[in-house]
Amino acid sequence: MSRLAKKGVMSIQPYQPGKPIDEVKRELLLEEVYKLASNENSLGPSKKALTAIGKALKDLNRYPDGSSFYLKTKIAKKMGMKPENFVFGNGSDELIAVIIQAFMNEDENAIVADPTFLEYRLITEAYGRRVKVVPNVNMKYDMDGIRKAIDDKTKIVFIANPDNPTGTYVNDKQITKFLENIPDSVIVVMDEAYYDFVDAKDYPDTMRHLKDRNLIVLRTFSKAYGLAGLRVGFALANPELIDCMNRVRLPFNVNSLAQVGASASIDDATHLKKTRQVVLKGKKFLYSALDKIGLPYVQSQTNFILVDVKMDSWEAFQKLLRYGVIVRDMKAYKLDSYVRVTVGTDKENRKFIEALKEI
């Protein structure tokens, strides 16, 4: 029935998520499988979140709070912002779609880097809008190149900071200069999904730009907070931009369990601290091990590492599966000899290195 599809739909390549553990067990008859493909929190969610979710199960016959009021109020207080600076979504993916619906006219374009998170391009094209691509330089955003690519039809610039899949980041000086030198008609979407893993001292404080710039910052509970299965993301911006987004987002878009789980997670500073420690320790181990094997990698400000395996990435992915290790093949990003590996527990990291040596 593809003849019934809207113009351009059949040319879109669907986003391919990481391979599920159960599927690999079933296909390869494996008892133990380690998933290091989707940048999830290997420690799982906070126990406080699980307890809160358990208590909320009895109310599943009720619709969720359509505005995520209590979650919004709590996180606003924590971040020193006002509730009207926030809008919540079914993960950041939904908020990307909301942004495009709220702000992009049919003849306008969005600018993305290459490589970067594929959903920026895929969702924009799904809504029939044009995408301009600016290649990265040495695995880092070319901010001058992006600025030069802006034309009178550019409405949105997507910046993943830190970037996925490279793990690199744009520093405070670069962001400030960029924001000062773009037209007022352009909205910059700063996706900070991996914010909680950053340890770079010159990482930008984007909150200080919200009042005087057309800036939308995206954050998520899927990564460091370990709630990927519940899909909770949020956007921060000035109230005028938030109001526009609220006018097009779907009602009840964040389910009740997601709201109480995220709210409880905010209270568990110990879990977040432990998560950071595990990731920082794990990266040091993986860097050292990869150095000994002699495989290049990209220094990362996230909970994953981009590794050049010096062979076809799909072949490496398939071979690692046989050892019960799921990584992310980077062919979709045109990085044909790279895989992306999530920093896991010590056991998971060692298993990955052992399997990598074998292949």
SVG drawing of the C-alpha trace seen along z (x, -y; Angstrom):
<svg xmlns="http://www.w3.org/2000/svg" viewBox="-10 -39 59 62">
<polyline fill="none" stroke="black" stroke-width="0.4" points="0.0,0.0 3.0,-2.3 1.2,-4.1 -1.0,-5.6 1.9,-7.1 2.4,-10.8 5.1,-12.2 8.6,-11.5 7.6,-8.8 8.9,-5.9 12.3,-7.5 12.7,-7.7 14.8,-5.0 13.2,-4.0 15.4,-4.4 16.8,-1.0 17.0,-0.6 19.5,1.6 18.9,5.4 17.0,6.7 18.6,9.2 15.8,11.8 16.0,11.8 19.7,12.5 19.2,15.3 16.5,16.9 18.3,16.6 21.7,17.8 20.7,20.1 22.7,18.2 22.0,18.2 23.9,15.0 23.8,11.9 25.3,8.4 23.6,5.4 26.0,2.6 24.2,1.0 21.7,-1.6 23.6,-3.7 21.3,-2.6 22.2,-2.7 23.7,0.7 22.8,0.3 19.1,0.0 16.7,-2.5 16.8,-4.0 15.2,-1.8 13.2,-4.9 11.8,-5.0 10.8,-1.4 9.1,-1.8 7.2,-4.8 6.1,-3.1 4.9,-0.1 2.7,-2.3 1.2,-4.0 0.1,-0.8 -3.3,-0.8 -4.2,-4.1 -3.7,-2.9 -7.4,-3.2 -6.9,-7.0 -5.5,-9.2 -2.1,-10.8 -1.7,-14.4 -1.7,-16.0 0.8,-18.7 3.1,-16.6 2.5,-19.3 4.2,-17.7 7.2,-16.4 7.5,-19.8 7.4,-21.7 9.9,-19.4 12.5,-19.6 12.0,-23.4 12.8,-23.9 15.9,-21.6 17.2,-23.5 16.3,-27.0 13.9,-27.6 10.1,-28.2 7.5,-25.5 6.6,-27.6 10.1,-27.0 9.3,-23.2 7.4,-20.9 7.6,-17.1 7.4,-14.5 7.4,-10.8 11.1,-10.8 13.1,-13.5 12.1,-11.9 8.5,-13.1 9.8,-16.6 11.8,-16.8 8.6,-16.1 6.7,-18.7 9.4,-21.3 9.1,-20.7 5.3,-20.8 5.3,-24.0 7.8,-26.1 8.7,-24.9 6.8,-26.1 6.7,-23.9 9.3,-26.0 11.8,-26.1 14.8,-24.0 16.6,-22.5 20.4,-22.1 22.0,-19.0 25.6,-17.8 27.0,-14.5 27.3,-12.3 24.8,-13.1 21.7,-11.6 19.7,-10.3 16.3,-11.2 16.8,-14.9 16.9,-14.3 14.4,-11.4 11.7,-13.2 12.2,-16.5 11.9,-14.7 8.9,-12.7 7.1,-16.0 8.1,-17.0 10.7,-19.6 14.1,-20.0 17.3,-19.1 20.7,-20.7 23.7,-18.6 27.1,-20.0 29.9,-17.4 31.8,-17.2 35.5,-17.9 37.6,-15.3 34.4,-13.9 33.5,-17.3 30.8,-19.8 31.9,-22.4 30.2,-25.4 31.5,-27.9 30.3,-25.6 26.8,-25.4 26.7,-29.2 27.6,-29.6 24.9,-27.1 22.1,-29.2 20.0,-30.9 16.8,-32.9 14.8,-29.7 16.6,-28.1 14.3,-27.8 16.0,-25.2 19.6,-24.1 20.0,-20.8 23.1,-20.4 23.6,-17.2 25.9,-18.2 27.6,-15.8 27.1,-14.3 25.7,-10.8 27.4,-8.8 30.8,-10.5 30.8,-11.4 32.5,-14.7 31.2,-18.1 30.9,-21.8 32.5,-24.0 31.1,-27.1 33.2,-29.5 32.0,-27.9 28.3,-27.9 28.4,-31.5 30.0,-32.8 27.6,-30.7 24.5,-32.0 25.7,-35.6 26.1,-35.4 23.0,-33.8 19.7,-35.5 16.9,-36.0 14.6,-34.0 16.6,-30.7 15.8,-28.4 18.7,-26.4 17.8,-23.0 20.5,-21.8 20.1,-18.1 21.8,-17.4 20.7,-13.8 24.1,-12.8 24.5,-15.9 24.8,-13.9 27.9,-12.1 30.0,-15.2 33.1,-15.9 34.7,-18.6 35.3,-21.8 34.5,-24.0 31.1,-22.4 28.6,-25.1 26.0,-26.3 23.2,-26.6 20.6,-27.7 22.1,-31.2 21.2,-31.7 17.5,-30.8 16.2,-34.3 17.8,-36.2 18.1,-33.5 15.8,-31.3 17.1,-28.3 15.5,-25.0 17.4,-22.6 16.5,-18.9 17.2,-16.5 16.1,-13.0 15.5,-10.4 16.4,-7.6 20.2,-7.6 21.8,-8.4 18.5,-7.9 17.9,-4.5 14.3,-5.0 14.6,-4.3 11.7,-1.9 9.3,-4.6 10.2,-7.3 10.5,-10.6 12.1,-13.6 11.8,-17.4 12.5,-20.6 13.6,-23.9 13.0,-27.2 11.5,-30.7 7.8,-30.6 6.8,-31.8 8.5,-28.9 7.1,-26.4 3.6,-27.8 3.9,-27.1 5.0,-23.5 2.2,-22.9 -0.3,-23.9 0.7,-21.0 1.8,-18.2 -0.6,-15.3 -2.6,-15.2 -1.5,-12.7 1.7,-12.2 3.7,-11.2 2.1,-8.2 1.5,-8.2 4.2,-5.6 6.8,-7.6 5.9,-10.7 6.2,-9.2 9.3,-7.2 11.1,-10.3 10.0,-12.3 11.3,-9.8 14.6,-9.5 15.3,-13.2 15.4,-12.5 18.0,-9.8 21.3,-11.7 23.2,-8.6 22.1,-6.5 23.0,-9.3 26.4,-9.7 27.1,-5.9 26.1,-5.9 28.6,-8.6 31.3,-6.8 30.7,-3.5 30.8,-5.2 34.0,-7.2 35.7,-4.1 34.5,-2.0 35.7,-4.4 39.2,-4.4 39.3,-0.6 38.0,-0.5 40.4,-3.2 43.3,-1.3 42.2,2.0 41.6,0.6 45.1,-1.0 46.6,2.4 44.7,4.0 45.7,1.2 42.2,0.0 41.5,-3.7 38.6,-5.3 37.1,-8.7 37.4,-10.3 33.9,-10.5 31.9,-12.8 29.1,-10.3 28.4,-6.7 29.5,-5.2 32.7,-5.0 33.0,-5.0 35.6,-2.4 37.3,-1.9 37.5,2.0 39.5,1.9 37.0,4.2 33.5,3.9 31.3,2.7 28.4,5.0 30.8,8.0 32.2,7.0 28.6,6.6 27.6,10.1 30.8,11.7 30.4,10.1 26.8,11.3 28.1,14.9 29.9,14.1 26.8,12.7 27.8,9.1 25.4,6.6 27.1,3.3 25.8,0.8 26.9,1.1 27.7,-2.4 26.9,-1.8 23.8,-3.9 26.0,-6.8 28.4,-6.1 31.1,-5.1 31.8,-1.8 34.6,-0.5 33.2,-1.7 31.0,-0.3 29.6,-2.2 29.8,-0.4 28.0,-1.5 30.1,-1.7 28.6,1.0 29.5,2.7 32.9,4.1 31.7,7.5 30.1,6.3 33.1,4.2 35.5,7.1 33.2,9.4 33.2,6.9 37.0,6.7 37.4,10.5 35.0,10.8 36.7,8.0 40.1,9.8 38.6,13.0 37.2,11.4"/>
</svg>
